């Protein structure tokens, strides 16, 4: 079986640009929640890239501005095959004047142009889109369809999406507190991230080892709180291995964290160190899985998992796994978990490059 490696990374989040800046902020438990300036947040705070507020390129979406930042961080020569993960694409173009537009297609066209791709695929798997795009690209490389691929995840904060999650009662009253007993919801964020995957690495920073994907179809928006099918996805990714650490989905909603902890404790009597970046960066939707893969490589390189921001009193099932302090990790891979509307569950195992 062909090994697939992560060769290059690019990252733009509310905490800054690049993996070094973002990882340092995560280690310091920095958060990034402020009121939006580009729409009325009705008192809600979001994880925002405020430098995008002043971009003035006519006709450019906020999402495309995020992609421009990624392009500046990547090598001049990039793979000709692109996989774009997004949930709503350039939704702000629709919000600006209400003209009919396929928002995901608009962002795909922008990405194809910016990254010079000859072939481009849109991967839309709700909040699991980022990891699904990584594994779709990995499968193509393993099948000999290409030698390398660029995977990009991108979503923005928007009035449309914020109102949608608010109507579901999914937003936190103050700030997100993943894996805490008093958690009461999530916060949205915006970000873009990219990885170059290749079968012929020169300086790899991680390896895509395995993955699992299931769909429980329990509810159109709510997860299966028993975590059965999420557990099966994790089981497929691990194949009997014990991860060194877990980067969880950890939205901070009651139901999601219930399902995730039920799935993990059914597989592992004692959980390894566990962390969710959504208390720092918000839920970045289609970008999330790509960000988590990048943070997984940084965790492996530094042998250190960031502390859990927002942590109050841990849920008893996670009490030995989550910490307000950085955790030293042993050898092994990082299990990254995503879940999305419609019941999709995705687990990805990232191993070190050596």
N, C-alpha and C positions, 0 to 999 in steps of 0.2 A: 504494500500500500504506500502511495506517495505521501511523504511528509509535507505538510503545509505550514509555513512559518510566517510570523508577523515581522516584516522588514522595516517599515517606516510607520510613524504615527503622527497625527496632527490633532489638535484639540483646541476648541474655543468654548469656554464656559463663562458663567457669571463670576467665577473666581479668577479668570485670566486666560492666557494663551499658553499652550504647550503642556506636556505632561509634567515637566519639572515644577513649573509654577503651580499647577493644579494639585499635584501630589503634596507639595509643601503646605499648601493651604489646608488640605484634608488632614494632614498630620497635626496641624495647629487647631483643628476643629473650627475653622472659619466657616461662617455661613454667608449667604448672599441675598437675603430676602429684603426687598424694598418695594415701594409702590410703583406701579407702571406709570410712565409718562405718555405713552402712545395710545392709551385708552383709559377709560374710567374703570379702575379696579374695584370700585365700591368698597374701599377700605381693606381689600385683600393685599397681601404682599406676595411677591413672586421672585424667583431667582432670575435676575435680568442682566443682560449685557447692555448697559446703558450707553456705551459708546456707539451703539447702533441707532440711538434715538436721533442723532443729528446727521445721519447719512442722507445726502441730497441727490443721489444719482437718479435722474428721472426714470420712472417705471421700474426701478429696482425694488424687489421685495426685501423685507427684513431677513428672510431665510437665505436669499441669495447673498446678502452682505455677510452672513455667517460663513458661507462657502468660500467667499473671497479670502477671508482670514485663513481658512484651511489651505487654500492653494499657495499662499505665501510661505507656509511652513513645510511644504512638500518638495521633493526633488523636481527638477525641470522635466525629466522624462518619467512618465507614469504609464502604468498598464493601459492598454487600449480597451480593456473590458471594465465596465463600471457597474456596481450594484448600489443603488440608492435606497436607504431605509428612511421612511417618513410616514407620519400618520395623516397630516393635513397639508403638507407641502407649503406652497406660497399662499397660505390662507389670507394673508393681509392684502393681497391684490384684490381678492373678492370683497373684503371688508371696506376697502377704500371707496369704491364707486358702485359696487353691487353688480357690475357687468358679469355675465356668465363666463366662467373660466374653469378649466380643469386644473385645480391648484397643484395637484401632485405632478401632473404632466408638465406644468409650467416650471416646477422646480427641477424635474428630471432634465428638461431641455437646457436649463441654466447650468446644471451640473455637467452635463455632457459637453457643453461648450467650454466651461471654465477649466475642466480637467483634460480636455482634448481626447475624450473617449470616442472610439469608433462604434462600440457596441455598449448599450446601456439597458439595464433592467431596473424596474421599480419593485421593491419588496415592501409590501404593506401587510403586516401581521400584527396590527395594533401595537401595543407597548412592547411586544417581543420582536418588533421589526428589525432592530439593530443586530441582535444575535442571529436571527433567521437569515439576514443578509450575509453575515459572516459565514455561516455554515452552508448556505447556497453556493457562495463563491468557492468555499473549500471543496465542496462536492464536485464542482466543475473542474477544479484543478486536479483533484484525484482521478477524475474520469478521463483526463487527458484532453479536455476541451480547450484548455489554455494553460499557460505556465505561470501566469500571475494575474492578479485582479486588484482593483481598487474598490474598497467598500467605504461608503460614506453614510453617516446617519445625521439627520438634521431635522429639528423642529423648533418653532418659535413660541413665545407666549402670545396669545391673541385673545381678543374679546370673545370670539366665538367659542374657543375651547374652554376658556375660564368659566364662561357662563354655563357650558355644558356640564363640567364637573361640579360646579356649584349646585346645579339643579339636581344632581344625584346625591347631594349631601356628603360628598367625598372630601371636601376641603377642610383643613384644620382650622380651628377657631383662632389659634395663635401661630404656632410653628409646628412642623412635623416632628414626631417623636417615634421613629421606627423602633419596634421591639420593646417599647415601654408599656407598662401596664395601663397608663393613662393616655395612651395614644388616641387621637380622635380624628385623624384625617391627614391628607397629603397637602403639599404645595407644588405648584407647577413651576417649571423652569424652562429656559431655552438654552440650546447648545448645538454645536456641530462637532463631529469627530470623524476621523478617517484612519484606516489602516491599509497598508499595502500587503497583500498576501502573496506568497510566492513559493514555488517548488525549488527555486535555485537561489537561496539566500547568500548574501555576502556578510552582512552584519545583523543577524536576526535578534529580536528582543523577546521572542516568545514563540511557542508552537501550539497550533490548534490540535489538541489531542483527541477529543471525542465530544459527542453531544447527544442529547436526547430531546425529542419533541413530541408532545401529546396534546390532545384537546379533550377536556372533560365535558364541554357543552352544558355545564350546569346552569348557566344563566347568561343573558346577553351582556351583563356588566359585572356581576358578582362572581367571585371564584367559588369553587367547591371547598367549603371550609374544612372538610376532612383531609384535603390535600392528597388524595389517592393518586390522581393522574399526574400531579406535579411531582410526587414522589417517584413515579415510574419514569418520568423524564430524567430526574436526577440519577436514578438507578442505572439507566441506560448510559448516561455520560460517565459515570464513575466505574461501572463494570467491576465492582468489587474493590476498587481503590478507596482509600480514605484521603480526602483533600487536606492540604495544609491549612487552608482557610476558605471561607465562603464569602463572596460578595453577593448579598441577597437582593431580591427585588425590593423588599422593605419600604413600601410606600408610606407606612405609618397609619394606614386605615385599619380599623379593627378586623375586618374580614380578611384582607390580604395577608396581614402578618399571622393571623390564625392559621390560614391555609398553609403558609410557608413553613411555620414552625411545626405544624402537624406532619407535613411531608418530611422534613429533615429529621425530626426525632423518631419517626418510624423507621428511618434508614440507619441512624447513628445514635446509639444510646448516649454517647457523650459527644457533643458538638465541638468541632474545632472553632477557632476564632471566627466571628461573624460580624459583618459590617454592611451597612447600606449607605450609599453616597447621597441618597435623596434628602437627607437632613441638611446637607451642605449645598447641593446643586438643584434641589427640587426634582420633580419628575420631568425628565426631558424627553419623554415619549419615544419617538423613533431613534433618537440619538443615544438613548440610555445603554443599550446593549453594546454599542461600539465603544462608548466611554468605559464601561465596565471591563471590557477586554483589554483596553489600554491600561487602566488602573491595575488590572491583574498582572500585567507584565512588570509594572513598576513595583508592585508588592513583592513579586518573585525576585527581582533584581536587588531589592533593599532588604529582603527578609523581614519586612515589617508591614503589618496591616494597620491602616489608619484607625483612630479611635472613633467611636460612635457619637457623632454630634447629636444634640437634642435628647440624649438619654437621661431619663429620670429614674424611676424604679423599674428595673428590667422585668419583662414578662418572665415568670418562673421557668418556662421552657428554654429561655435564652440566657438565663442568669449567669451561667458559667462560660458563655460564648461571647457576649457583647461586653464592651468595656469603654469607659470614658478616657482610657489611656491607650496609646499604641500597643499592639501586640506583636511580640517576636514570633515568627512562624518557623516551623521545621521544613524539611524537604518535602516535596510533593507539589501537586498542581493546585490551581485555584479554581473552585467551582463557582461559576457565575450564573445567576438565576434571573430569568425574566418571565413575566406573566402578562396576559393581555385580555382585553374584552373578547367575548365570544368563547372564553374558556381555553385559550391557547397557553401552553406551558413550554418553556424552553430552558434547557440547562446546557451549559458549555463548560468544558474542562480545558483550561489553558495551562500549559507546562512551560518550564524555563527553557531557554534557548540552547543550553549546553548539550 
